[in-house]
Amino acid sequence: MHLLVLALWALVMMVVSVFAGMALGIADDSEFGSPNAGFLLWNVFVQLMTFALPVLLLARRYYREEQREFYRLDFGRKSWMLAGLGVVVLLLLVPLTDWLATWNDSWHFPGAWEKLEHSLREAGNQSQQMVESFLKECPPLLNLFGLALIPALCEELFFRAGVQNLLQRWFKNPHAAVWVTAALFSLAHGELFAFLPRFLLGALLGYLYVYGRSLLVNVLAHFANNAIVVVTYALMSGDSTSFDPSAPLALSPLLTLACTLAAVALLVVVFGKTRNASL
């Protein structure tokens, strides 16, 4: 029941924020071809309204203060250490996510489904072009705020503190909750031909939340994932034509396997120690 309420509130808040942007002239179609700082800030407003506010309203409406453990905003030394290790795990998984992205992009729909594939790819390309426009036209600090920090905070509040917790109460199984939430997290981005790398990222963030026992751990890992692109683009701004945020790394299979095994080992050894206390 609470999951349905959360979804409905998110939908309502998204519609409200979109209409607010249209009323102010920010969300006019002409802006999509050349996003500016104002449009990026409006996207921040949409994220806060769609993802963060519904979770806060849900907690306020249905849970007493002592029941709001799903926030788990522990800023202690251990949480910061686990957050740093989470970032290391995420970086080690970059070669695998890159390989998954390349394979996922090679998928094709047969016959009568080709038009649908074209529409989905076009939508994904438009989304990517918008991000690239922000990277080109907005100051790096604003991009770190609007493209890295706010999405990380809002999406982790909604998908981990909200959806994953509610699913875990329903399934009575944290692993099922992690993987179902990861699928919803990836689908919510609306890019079917980039589903697998986001699915893997969502699963990693889900386990960081379960075993890290603090929302801080997966928020910082998510922020790092987003910030890598922003910082790399800013550092290469003098020759921005040579950097494509969506371009594959094309690393060797051996290096990909080695990095993946190292990431799994780090997850098992470090985060596994908190397993009994967090499950």
C-alpha atoms as an extended CHARMM CRD file, in Angstrom:
* protein
*
       279  EXT
         1         1  MET       CA              0.0000000000        0.0000000000        0.0000000000  PROA      1               0.0000000000
         2         2  HSD       CA              2.7330000000        2.4600000000        0.9690000000  PROA      2               0.0000000000
         3         3  LEU       CA              4.6530000000        1.6740000000       -2.2260000000  PROA      3               0.0000000000
         4         4  LEU       CA              1.5960000000        2.6170000000       -4.2920000000  PROA      4               0.0000000000
         5         5  VAL       CA              1.1770000000        5.8140000000       -2.2920000000  PROA      5               0.0000000000
         6         6  LEU       CA              4.8370000000        6.6790000000       -2.8790000000  PROA      6               0.0000000000
         7         7  ALA       CA              4.4910000000        6.0930000000       -6.6310000000  PROA      7               0.0000000000
         8         8  LEU       CA              1.3210000000        8.1970000000       -6.8530000000  PROA      8               0.0000000000
         9         9  TRP       CA              2.8490000000       11.0660000000       -4.9030000000  PROA      9               0.0000000000
        10        10  ALA       CA              5.9340000000       10.9560000000       -7.1240000000  PROA      10              0.0000000000
        11        11  LEU       CA              3.7580000000       11.1110000000      -10.2440000000  PROA      11              0.0000000000
        12        12  VAL       CA              1.6990000000       14.0010000000       -8.8750000000  PROA      12              0.0000000000
        13        13  MET       CA              4.7820000000       15.9550000000       -7.8190000000  PROA      13              0.0000000000
        14        14  MET       CA              6.4180000000       15.4080000000      -11.2110000000  PROA      14              0.0000000000
        15        15  VAL       CA              3.3330000000       16.7320000000      -13.0140000000  PROA      15              0.0000000000
        16        16  VAL       CA              3.1490000000       19.7330000000      -10.6750000000  PROA      16              0.0000000000
        17        17  SER       CA              6.8190000000       20.5920000000      -11.1890000000  PROA      17              0.0000000000
        18        18  VAL       CA              6.5620000000       20.2270000000      -14.9710000000  PROA      18              0.0000000000
        19        19  PHE       CA              3.5050000000       22.4870000000      -15.1480000000  PROA      19              0.0000000000
        20        20  ALA       CA              5.2750000000       24.9740000000      -12.8850000000  PROA      20              0.0000000000
        21        21  GLY       CA              8.1800000000       25.0260000000      -15.3160000000  PROA      21              0.0000000000
        22        22  MET       CA              5.8470000000       25.4950000000      -18.2630000000  PROA      22              0.0000000000
        23        23  ALA       CA              4.0130000000       28.3390000000      -16.4950000000  PROA      23              0.0000000000
        24        24  LEU       CA              7.3210000000       30.1010000000      -15.8900000000  PROA      24              0.0000000000
        25        25  GLY       CA              8.4570000000       29.4600000000      -19.4720000000  PROA      25              0.0000000000
        26        26  ILE       CA             11.4250000000       27.3860000000      -18.3120000000  PROA      26              0.0000000000
        27        27  ALA       CA             10.2260000000       24.0950000000      -19.7930000000  PROA      27              0.0000000000
        28        28  ASP       CA              9.4270000000       25.5160000000      -23.2110000000  PROA      28              0.0000000000
        29        29  ASP       CA             10.3350000000       23.1760000000      -26.0710000000  PROA      29              0.0000000000
        30        30  SER       CA             12.7370000000       25.7450000000      -27.4860000000  PROA      30              0.0000000000
        31        31  GLU       CA             14.9230000000       25.3480000000      -24.4130000000  PROA      31              0.0000000000
        32        32  PHE       CA             15.6000000000       21.6610000000      -25.0220000000  PROA      32              0.0000000000
        33        33  GLY       CA             17.9340000000       22.3660000000      -27.9030000000  PROA      33              0.0000000000
        34        34  SER       CA             20.1780000000       24.5680000000      -25.7870000000  PROA      34              0.0000000000
        35        35  PRO       CA             19.8010000000       24.0050000000      -22.0550000000  PROA      35              0.0000000000
        36        36  ASN       CA             21.1380000000       26.8120000000      -19.8460000000  PROA      36              0.0000000000
        37        37  ALA       CA             21.7280000000       27.3450000000      -16.1440000000  PROA      37              0.0000000000
        38        38  GLY       CA             18.0800000000       28.2080000000      -15.5110000000  PROA      38              0.0000000000
        39        39  PHE       CA             16.9180000000       25.0370000000      -17.2010000000  PROA      39              0.0000000000
        40        40  LEU       CA             19.3880000000       22.9680000000      -15.1740000000  PROA      40              0.0000000000
        41        41  LEU       CA             18.1000000000       24.5280000000      -11.9470000000  PROA      41              0.0000000000
        42        42  TRP       CA             14.5620000000       23.7230000000      -13.0270000000  PROA      42              0.0000000000
        43        43  ASN       CA             15.6670000000       20.1010000000      -13.4600000000  PROA      43              0.0000000000
        44        44  VAL       CA             16.9780000000       20.2480000000       -9.8910000000  PROA      44              0.0000000000
        45        45  PHE       CA             13.5250000000       21.4320000000       -8.7710000000  PROA      45              0.0000000000
        46        46  VAL       CA             11.8730000000       18.5450000000      -10.6610000000  PROA      46              0.0000000000
        47        47  GLN       CA             14.2270000000       16.0240000000       -9.0140000000  PROA      47              0.0000000000
        48        48  LEU       CA             13.5150000000       17.3800000000       -5.5380000000  PROA      48              0.0000000000
        49        49  MET       CA              9.7630000000       17.3880000000       -6.1300000000  PROA      49              0.0000000000
        50        50  THR       CA              9.5800000000       13.9960000000       -7.8450000000  PROA      50              0.0000000000
        51        51  PHE       CA             11.9990000000       11.9080000000       -5.7740000000  PROA      51              0.0000000000
        52        52  ALA       CA             12.8750000000       13.5700000000       -2.4660000000  PROA      52              0.0000000000
        53        53  LEU       CA              9.5940000000       15.1620000000       -1.3710000000  PROA      53              0.0000000000
        54        54  PRO       CA              7.3870000000       12.0300000000       -1.7420000000  PROA      54              0.0000000000
        55        55  VAL       CA              9.7090000000       10.0000000000        0.5110000000  PROA      55              0.0000000000
        56        56  LEU       CA              9.7570000000       12.7500000000        3.1360000000  PROA      56              0.0000000000
        57        57  LEU       CA              5.9620000000       13.0160000000        2.9860000000  PROA      57              0.0000000000
        58        58  LEU       CA              5.6030000000        9.2460000000        3.3010000000  PROA      58              0.0000000000
        59        59  ALA       CA              7.8270000000        9.1490000000        6.3750000000  PROA      59              0.0000000000
        60        60  ARG       CA              5.9970000000       12.0810000000        7.9310000000  PROA      60              0.0000000000
        61        61  ARG       CA              2.5530000000       10.6660000000        7.2300000000  PROA      61              0.0000000000
        62        62  TYR       CA              2.9230000000        6.9650000000        8.0250000000  PROA      62              0.0000000000
        63        63  TYR       CA              5.9310000000        6.5030000000       10.3260000000  PROA      63              0.0000000000
        64        64  ARG       CA              6.7160000000        7.6860000000       13.8220000000  PROA      64              0.0000000000
        65        65  GLU       CA             10.1510000000        9.1910000000       14.3650000000  PROA      65              0.0000000000
        66        66  GLU       CA             11.5760000000        6.0110000000       15.8890000000  PROA      66              0.0000000000
        67        67  GLN       CA             10.3500000000        4.0410000000       12.8400000000  PROA      67              0.0000000000
        68        68  ARG       CA             12.1850000000        6.1730000000       10.2870000000  PROA      68              0.0000000000
        69        69  GLU       CA             15.2980000000        4.0330000000       10.3470000000  PROA      69              0.0000000000
        70        70  PHE       CA             15.3150000000        3.8590000000        6.5560000000  PROA      70              0.0000000000
        71        71  TYR       CA             16.9330000000        7.3150000000        6.4520000000  PROA      71              0.0000000000
        72        72  ARG       CA             20.0290000000        5.9380000000        8.1940000000  PROA      72              0.0000000000
        73        73  LEU       CA             21.9280000000        9.2180000000        7.7790000000  PROA      73              0.0000000000
        74        74  ASP       CA             24.8510000000        8.2410000000        9.9810000000  PROA      74              0.0000000000
        75        75  PHE       CA             27.7460000000       10.6650000000        9.5330000000  PROA      75              0.0000000000
        76        76  GLY       CA             30.1100000000        8.7410000000       11.7800000000  PROA      76              0.0000000000
        77        77  ARG       CA             33.6800000000        7.8380000000       10.8910000000  PROA      77              0.0000000000
        78        78  LYS       CA             32.7260000000        4.3000000000        9.8870000000  PROA      78              0.0000000000
        79        79  SER       CA             30.1370000000        5.5560000000        7.4040000000  PROA      79              0.0000000000
        80        80  TRP       CA             32.6690000000        7.8450000000        5.7280000000  PROA      80              0.0000000000
        81        81  MET       CA             35.1650000000        4.9770000000        5.5260000000  PROA      81              0.0000000000
        82        82  LEU       CA             32.5730000000        2.6470000000        3.9970000000  PROA      82              0.0000000000
        83        83  ALA       CA             31.5290000000        5.3940000000        1.5910000000  PROA      83              0.0000000000
        84        84  GLY       CA             35.1250000000        5.6940000000        0.3960000000  PROA      84              0.0000000000
        85        85  LEU       CA             35.3780000000        1.9370000000       -0.0530000000  PROA      85              0.0000000000
        86        86  GLY       CA             32.0700000000        2.0030000000       -1.9100000000  PROA      86              0.0000000000
        87        87  VAL       CA             33.5160000000        4.5210000000       -4.3510000000  PROA      87              0.0000000000
        88        88  VAL       CA             36.5190000000        2.2190000000       -4.8650000000  PROA      88              0.0000000000
        89        89  VAL       CA             34.1850000000       -0.7010000000       -5.6220000000  PROA      89              0.0000000000
        90        90  LEU       CA             32.2520000000        1.4460000000       -8.0770000000  PROA      90              0.0000000000
        91        91  LEU       CA             35.4700000000        2.4660000000       -9.8560000000  PROA      91              0.0000000000
        92        92  LEU       CA             36.6030000000       -1.1420000000      -10.0530000000  PROA      92              0.0000000000
        93        93  LEU       CA             33.3000000000       -2.0250000000      -11.7260000000  PROA      93              0.0000000000
        94        94  VAL       CA             33.6890000000        0.6620000000      -14.4190000000  PROA      94              0.0000000000
        95        95  PRO       CA             35.2250000000       -1.7890000000      -16.9560000000  PROA      95              0.0000000000
        96        96  LEU       CA             32.3360000000       -4.2370000000      -16.4310000000  PROA      96              0.0000000000
        97        97  THR       CA             29.6740000000       -1.5430000000      -16.7280000000  PROA      97              0.0000000000
        98        98  ASP       CA             31.4080000000       -0.2640000000      -19.8570000000  PROA      98              0.0000000000
        99        99  TRP       CA             31.3210000000       -3.7740000000      -21.3810000000  PROA      99              0.0000000000
       100       100  LEU       CA             27.6580000000       -4.1530000000      -20.4140000000  PROA      100             0.0000000000
       101       101  ALA       CA             26.8610000000       -0.7710000000      -21.9700000000  PROA      101             0.0000000000
       102       102  THR       CA             28.4760000000       -1.7780000000      -25.2580000000  PROA      102             0.0000000000
       103       103  TRP       CA             26.6710000000       -5.1260000000      -25.3160000000  PROA      103             0.0000000000
       104       104  ASN       CA             23.3530000000       -3.5660000000      -24.3040000000  PROA      104             0.0000000000
       105       105  ASP       CA             23.6400000000       -0.9630000000      -27.0680000000  PROA      105             0.0000000000
       106       106  SER       CA             24.1370000000       -3.7480000000      -29.6390000000  PROA      106             0.0000000000
       107       107  TRP       CA             20.6600000000       -5.1490000000      -28.9930000000  PROA      107             0.0000000000
       108       108  HSD       CA             18.1970000000       -4.8540000000      -31.8700000000  PROA      108             0.0000000000
       109       109  PHE       CA             14.4640000000       -5.4810000000      -32.1200000000  PROA      109             0.0000000000
       110       110  PRO       CA             13.3300000000       -7.7830000000      -34.9430000000  PROA      110             0.0000000000
       111       111  GLY       CA             10.9740000000       -6.9880000000      -37.8110000000  PROA      111             0.0000000000
       112       112  ALA       CA              7.8610000000       -5.0920000000      -36.8000000000  PROA      112             0.0000000000
       113       113  TRP       CA              9.5430000000       -3.8430000000      -33.6120000000  PROA      113             0.0000000000
       114       114  GLU       CA             12.1590000000       -1.7940000000      -35.4830000000  PROA      114             0.0000000000
       115       115  LYS       CA             10.1000000000        1.4200000000      -35.2520000000  PROA      115             0.0000000000
       116       116  LEU       CA              9.8420000000        0.9970000000      -31.4970000000  PROA      116             0.0000000000
       117       117  GLU       CA             13.6080000000        0.4930000000      -31.2790000000  PROA      117             0.0000000000
       118       118  HSD       CA             14.1680000000        3.6590000000      -33.3150000000  PROA      118             0.0000000000
       119       119  SER       CA             11.8790000000        5.6590000000      -31.0100000000  PROA      119             0.0000000000
       120       120  LEU       CA             13.5740000000        4.3430000000      -27.8760000000  PROA      120             0.0000000000
       121       121  ARG       CA             17.0400000000        5.0570000000      -29.2230000000  PROA      121             0.0000000000
       122       122  GLU       CA             15.9940000000        8.5460000000      -30.2750000000  PROA      122             0.0000000000
       123       123  ALA       CA             14.6690000000        9.2730000000      -26.7880000000  PROA      123             0.0000000000
       124       124  GLY       CA             17.9310000000        8.0280000000      -25.2820000000  PROA      124             0.0000000000
       125       125  ASN       CA             19.9780000000       10.1540000000      -27.6770000000  PROA      125             0.0000000000
       126       126  GLN       CA             17.9650000000       13.2590000000      -26.7850000000  PROA      126             0.0000000000
       127       127  SER       CA             18.5660000000       12.6390000000      -23.0910000000  PROA      127             0.0000000000
       128       128  GLN       CA             22.2880000000       12.2020000000      -23.6930000000  PROA      128             0.0000000000
       129       129  GLN       CA             22.4340000000       15.3360000000      -25.8530000000  PROA      129             0.0000000000
       130       130  MET       CA             20.7610000000       17.3210000000      -23.0860000000  PROA      130             0.0000000000
       131       131  VAL       CA             23.3620000000       16.1870000000      -20.5490000000  PROA      131             0.0000000000
       132       132  GLU       CA             26.1610000000       17.0450000000      -22.9710000000  PROA      132             0.0000000000
       133       133  SER       CA             24.6180000000       20.4970000000      -23.5020000000  PROA      133             0.0000000000
       134       134  PHE       CA             24.6420000000       21.1150000000      -19.7590000000  PROA      134             0.0000000000
       135       135  LEU       CA             28.2770000000       19.9970000000      -19.6000000000  PROA      135             0.0000000000
       136       136  LYS       CA             29.2110000000       22.4100000000      -22.3780000000  PROA      136             0.0000000000
       137       137  GLU       CA             27.1590000000       25.4550000000      -21.3930000000  PROA      137             0.0000000000
       138       138  CYS       CA             26.9540000000       25.4650000000      -17.5820000000  PROA      138             0.0000000000
       139       139  PRO       CA             29.7650000000       26.1640000000      -15.0630000000  PROA      139             0.0000000000
       140       140  PRO       CA             31.4290000000       22.9870000000      -13.6880000000  PROA      140             0.0000000000
       141       141  LEU       CA             30.3710000000       23.7310000000      -10.0920000000  PROA      141             0.0000000000
       142       142  LEU       CA             26.7570000000       24.1160000000      -11.1730000000  PROA      142             0.0000000000
       143       143  ASN       CA             27.0090000000       20.8310000000      -13.0860000000  PROA      143             0.0000000000
       144       144  LEU       CA             28.4280000000       19.1140000000      -10.0020000000  PROA      144             0.0000000000
       145       145  PHE       CA             25.4310000000       20.3940000000       -8.0630000000  PROA      145             0.0000000000
       146       146  GLY       CA             22.7190000000       19.8120000000      -10.6790000000  PROA      146             0.0000000000
       147       147  LEU       CA             24.0030000000       16.7290000000      -12.5020000000  PROA      147             0.0000000000
       148       148  ALA       CA             25.8960000000       14.9110000000       -9.7440000000  PROA      148             0.0000000000
       149       149  LEU       CA             24.8810000000       15.8340000000       -6.1820000000  PROA      149             0.0000000000
       150       150  ILE       CA             21.1240000000       16.4620000000       -6.4130000000  PROA      150             0.0000000000
       151       151  PRO       CA             20.3680000000       13.3960000000       -8.5990000000  PROA      151             0.0000000000
       152       152  ALA       CA             22.4620000000       11.2260000000       -6.2730000000  PROA      152             0.0000000000
       153       153  LEU       CA             20.6960000000       12.4820000000       -3.1510000000  PROA      153             0.0000000000
       154       154  CYS       CA             17.1690000000       12.4720000000       -4.5820000000  PROA      154             0.0000000000
       155       155  GLU       CA             17.3970000000        9.1240000000       -6.3700000000  PROA      155             0.0000000000
       156       156  GLU       CA             18.9430000000        7.3930000000       -3.3760000000  PROA      156             0.0000000000
       157       157  LEU       CA             16.2410000000        8.7980000000       -1.0910000000  PROA      157             0.0000000000
       158       158  PHE       CA             13.5240000000        7.5710000000       -3.4440000000  PROA      158             0.0000000000
       159       159  PHE       CA             14.8640000000        4.2310000000       -4.6400000000  PROA      159             0.0000000000
       160       160  ARG       CA             16.8570000000        3.0270000000       -1.6400000000  PROA      160             0.0000000000
       161       161  ALA       CA             15.3140000000        4.7630000000        1.4050000000  PROA      161             0.0000000000
       162       162  GLY       CA             11.8620000000        4.5610000000       -0.1690000000  PROA      162             0.0000000000
       163       163  VAL       CA             11.2660000000        1.7870000000       -2.7010000000  PROA      163             0.0000000000
       164       164  GLN       CA             13.9040000000       -0.7080000000       -1.5290000000  PROA      164             0.0000000000
       165       165  ASN       CA             12.8630000000       -0.4630000000        2.1090000000  PROA      165             0.0000000000
       166       166  LEU       CA              9.2000000000       -0.9310000000        1.2660000000  PROA      166             0.0000000000
       167       167  LEU       CA              9.9900000000       -3.9080000000       -0.9720000000  PROA      167             0.0000000000
       168       168  GLN       CA             12.1510000000       -5.4460000000        1.7430000000  PROA      168             0.0000000000
       169       169  ARG       CA              9.2480000000       -5.2390000000        4.1830000000  PROA      169             0.0000000000
       170       170  TRP       CA              7.0540000000       -6.8820000000        1.5450000000  PROA      170             0.0000000000
       171       171  PHE       CA              9.4500000000       -9.6010000000        0.3310000000  PROA      171             0.0000000000
       172       172  LYS       CA             11.0760000000      -10.2010000000        3.7320000000  PROA      172             0.0000000000
       173       173  ASN       CA             14.2560000000      -10.6710000000        1.7100000000  PROA      173             0.0000000000
       174       174  PRO       CA             16.8470000000       -7.8800000000        1.2540000000  PROA      174             0.0000000000
       175       175  HSD       CA             18.3850000000       -9.4690000000       -1.8510000000  PROA      175             0.0000000000
       176       176  ALA       CA             15.0630000000       -9.5900000000       -3.7190000000  PROA      176             0.0000000000
       177       177  ALA       CA             14.4340000000       -5.9710000000       -2.7200000000  PROA      177             0.0000000000
       178       178  VAL       CA             17.8720000000       -4.8950000000       -3.9770000000  PROA      178             0.0000000000
       179       179  TRP       CA             17.5140000000       -6.4790000000       -7.4310000000  PROA      179             0.0000000000
       180       180  VAL       CA             13.8790000000       -5.4690000000       -8.0360000000  PROA      180             0.0000000000
       181       181  THR       CA             14.7080000000       -1.9040000000       -6.9830000000  PROA      181             0.0000000000
       182       182  ALA       CA             17.7460000000       -1.9430000000       -9.2760000000  PROA      182             0.0000000000
       183       183  ALA       CA             15.5050000000       -2.8840000000      -12.2130000000  PROA      183             0.0000000000
       184       184  LEU       CA             13.0310000000       -0.1030000000      -11.3680000000  PROA      184             0.0000000000
       185       185  PHE       CA             15.9140000000        2.3390000000      -10.9230000000  PROA      185             0.0000000000
       186       186  SER       CA             17.2650000000        1.5240000000      -14.3870000000  PROA      186             0.0000000000
       187       187  LEU       CA             13.8580000000        1.5720000000      -16.0870000000  PROA      187             0.0000000000
       188       188  ALA       CA             13.0570000000        4.9460000000      -14.5220000000  PROA      188             0.0000000000
       189       189  HSD       CA             15.8910000000        6.5050000000      -16.5320000000  PROA      189             0.0000000000
       190       190  GLY       CA             13.9850000000        5.6340000000      -19.7040000000  PROA      190             0.0000000000
       191       191  GLU       CA             16.9040000000        4.2490000000      -21.7070000000  PROA      191             0.0000000000
       192       192  LEU       CA             16.3090000000        0.5990000000      -22.5530000000  PROA      192             0.0000000000
       193       193  PHE       CA             19.5680000000        0.3540000000      -24.4990000000  PROA      193             0.0000000000
       194       194  ALA       CA             21.4680000000        1.4600000000      -21.4060000000  PROA      194             0.0000000000
       195       195  PHE       CA             19.4600000000       -0.7110000000      -19.0170000000  PROA      195             0.0000000000
       196       196  LEU       CA             22.1710000000       -3.2050000000      -17.9980000000  PROA      196             0.0000000000
       197       197  PRO       CA             24.8940000000       -0.8230000000      -16.7560000000  PROA      197             0.0000000000
       198       198  ARG       CA             22.3540000000        1.1480000000      -14.7070000000  PROA      198             0.0000000000
       199       199  PHE       CA             20.8780000000       -2.1150000000      -13.4260000000  PROA      199             0.0000000000
       200       200  LEU       CA             24.3140000000       -3.1510000000      -12.1660000000  PROA      200             0.0000000000
       201       201  LEU       CA             24.8830000000        0.2950000000      -10.6430000000  PROA      201             0.0000000000
       202       202  GLY       CA             21.4670000000        0.1160000000       -8.9490000000  PROA      202             0.0000000000
       203       203  ALA       CA             22.2730000000       -3.3080000000       -7.4630000000  PROA      203             0.0000000000
       204       204  LEU       CA             25.6300000000       -2.0720000000       -6.1710000000  PROA      204             0.0000000000
       205       205  LEU       CA             24.0100000000        0.9820000000       -4.5910000000  PROA      205             0.0000000000
       206       206  GLY       CA             21.3500000000       -1.2620000000       -3.0710000000  PROA      206             0.0000000000
       207       207  TYR       CA             23.9260000000       -3.4910000000       -1.3820000000  PROA      207             0.0000000000
       208       208  LEU       CA             25.9460000000       -0.4870000000       -0.2410000000  PROA      208             0.0000000000
       209       209  TYR       CA             22.7820000000        0.7560000000        1.4500000000  PROA      209             0.0000000000
       210       210  VAL       CA             22.0410000000       -2.6080000000        3.0900000000  PROA      210             0.0000000000
       211       211  TYR       CA             25.5530000000       -3.4040000000        4.2640000000  PROA      211             0.0000000000
       212       212  GLY       CA             26.8090000000        0.1590000000        4.7410000000  PROA      212             0.0000000000
       213       213  ARG       CA             23.8880000000        0.8250000000        7.0990000000  PROA      213             0.0000000000
       214       214  SER       CA             23.8070000000        4.5030000000        6.1780000000  PROA      214             0.0000000000
       215       215  LEU       CA             22.2870000000        6.4040000000        3.2810000000  PROA      215             0.0000000000
       216       216  LEU       CA             25.5170000000        8.4060000000        3.2280000000  PROA      216             0.0000000000
       217       217  VAL       CA             27.4190000000        5.4080000000        1.8280000000  PROA      217             0.0000000000
       218       218  ASN       CA             25.3980000000        4.9360000000       -1.3480000000  PROA      218             0.0000000000
       219       219  VAL       CA             24.7040000000        8.6740000000       -1.8360000000  PROA      219             0.0000000000
       220       220  LEU       CA             28.4380000000        9.3940000000       -1.9750000000  PROA      220             0.0000000000
       221       221  ALA       CA             29.0670000000        6.4250000000       -4.2800000000  PROA      221             0.0000000000
       222       222  HSD       CA             26.2550000000        7.5980000000       -6.5700000000  PROA      222             0.0000000000
       223       223  PHE       CA             27.6250000000       11.1510000000       -6.4570000000  PROA      223             0.0000000000
       224       224  ALA       CA             31.0950000000        9.8850000000       -7.3870000000  PROA      224             0.0000000000
       225       225  ASN       CA             29.6470000000        7.9770000000      -10.3440000000  PROA      225             0.0000000000
       226       226  ASN       CA             27.9930000000       11.1530000000      -11.6500000000  PROA      226             0.0000000000
       227       227  ALA       CA             30.8520000000       13.4910000000      -10.7550000000  PROA      227             0.0000000000
       228       228  ILE       CA             33.4310000000       11.4930000000      -12.7330000000  PROA      228             0.0000000000
       229       229  VAL       CA             31.8180000000       12.5620000000      -16.0090000000  PROA      229             0.0000000000
       230       230  VAL       CA             31.3960000000       16.1940000000      -14.9180000000  PROA      230             0.0000000000
       231       231  VAL       CA             34.9770000000       16.5460000000      -13.6910000000  PROA      231             0.0000000000
       232       232  THR       CA             36.4760000000       14.7310000000      -16.6850000000  PROA      232             0.0000000000
       233       233  TYR       CA             34.5570000000       16.9380000000      -19.0800000000  PROA      233             0.0000000000
       234       234  ALA       CA             35.5990000000       20.0820000000      -17.2010000000  PROA      234             0.0000000000
       235       235  LEU       CA             39.2830000000       19.0610000000      -17.2530000000  PROA      235             0.0000000000
       236       236  MET       CA             39.0860000000       18.4570000000      -20.9930000000  PROA      236             0.0000000000
       237       237  SER       CA             37.0720000000       21.6010000000      -21.7300000000  PROA      237             0.0000000000
       238       238  GLY       CA             39.9640000000       23.0440000000      -23.7010000000  PROA      238             0.0000000000
       239       239  ASP       CA             39.4750000000       20.2770000000      -26.2530000000  PROA      239             0.0000000000
       240       240  SER       CA             35.9280000000       19.1500000000      -25.5260000000  PROA      240             0.0000000000
       241       241  THR       CA             35.4390000000       17.6740000000      -28.9890000000  PROA      241             0.0000000000
       242       242  SER       CA             37.8130000000       14.8510000000      -28.0370000000  PROA      242             0.0000000000
       243       243  PHE       CA             35.6790000000       13.7000000000      -25.1060000000  PROA      243             0.0000000000
       244       244  ASP       CA             32.4110000000       11.8460000000      -25.5240000000  PROA      244             0.0000000000
       245       245  PRO       CA             30.7850000000       10.9990000000      -22.1350000000  PROA      245             0.0000000000
       246       246  SER       CA             29.0320000000        8.0010000000      -23.6690000000  PROA      246             0.0000000000
       247       247  ALA       CA             32.0340000000        6.6250000000      -25.5800000000  PROA      247             0.0000000000
       248       248  PRO       CA             33.1070000000        3.0820000000      -24.5670000000  PROA      248             0.0000000000
       249       249  LEU       CA             36.4960000000        2.5670000000      -22.9120000000  PROA      249             0.0000000000
       250       250  ALA       CA             37.1830000000       -0.6350000000      -24.8740000000  PROA      250             0.0000000000
       251       251  LEU       CA             39.3550000000       -2.1700000000      -22.1430000000  PROA      251             0.0000000000
       252       252  SER       CA             40.7410000000       -5.6940000000      -22.4380000000  PROA      252             0.0000000000
       253       253  PRO       CA             38.6230000000       -8.6500000000      -21.2070000000  PROA      253             0.0000000000
       254       254  LEU       CA             41.4130000000       -9.6680000000      -18.8160000000  PROA      254             0.0000000000
       255       255  LEU       CA             41.4970000000       -6.2350000000      -17.1540000000  PROA      255             0.0000000000
       256       256  THR       CA             37.6970000000       -6.2010000000      -16.9720000000  PROA      256             0.0000000000
       257       257  LEU       CA             37.6640000000       -9.6130000000      -15.2660000000  PROA      257             0.0000000000
       258       258  ALA       CA             40.4300000000       -8.6570000000      -12.8320000000  PROA      258             0.0000000000
       259       259  CYS       CA             38.7020000000       -5.4250000000      -11.7980000000  PROA      259             0.0000000000
       260       260  THR       CA             35.3550000000       -7.1950000000      -11.3970000000  PROA      260             0.0000000000
       261       261  LEU       CA             36.8490000000       -9.9140000000       -9.1670000000  PROA      261             0.0000000000
       262       262  ALA       CA             38.5920000000       -7.2630000000       -7.0670000000  PROA      262             0.0000000000
       263       263  ALA       CA             35.3110000000       -5.3740000000       -6.6390000000  PROA      263             0.0000000000
       264       264  VAL       CA             33.4380000000       -8.5280000000       -5.5930000000  PROA      264             0.0000000000
       265       265  ALA       CA             36.2160000000       -9.4660000000       -3.1580000000  PROA      265             0.0000000000
       266       266  LEU       CA             36.1430000000       -6.0130000000       -1.5740000000  PROA      266             0.0000000000
       267       267  LEU       CA             32.3690000000       -6.1600000000       -1.2080000000  PROA      267             0.0000000000
       268       268  VAL       CA             32.4770000000       -9.5960000000        0.3980000000  PROA      268             0.0000000000
       269       269  VAL       CA             35.4170000000       -8.9410000000        2.7310000000  PROA      269             0.0000000000
       270       270  VAL       CA             34.6280000000       -5.3950000000        3.8790000000  PROA      270             0.0000000000
       271       271  PHE       CA             30.8860000000       -4.9540000000        3.5690000000  PROA      271             0.0000000000
       272       272  GLY       CA             30.1260000000       -8.5670000000        4.4230000000  PROA      272             0.0000000000
       273       273  LYS       CA             31.3170000000       -7.9280000000        7.9780000000  PROA      273             0.0000000000
       274       274  THR       CA             28.2110000000       -5.8350000000        8.6410000000  PROA      274             0.0000000000
       275       275  ARG       CA             25.8750000000       -8.4610000000        7.1930000000  PROA      275             0.0000000000
       276       276  ASN       CA             24.5470000000       -9.9710000000       10.3850000000  PROA      276             0.0000000000
       277       277  ALA       CA             23.9210000000       -6.5980000000       11.9360000000  PROA      277             0.0000000000
       278       278  SER       CA             22.1580000000       -5.1050000000        8.9270000000  PROA      278             0.0000000000
       279       279  LEU       CA             19.9770000000       -7.9210000000        7.5810000000  PROA      279             0.0000000000
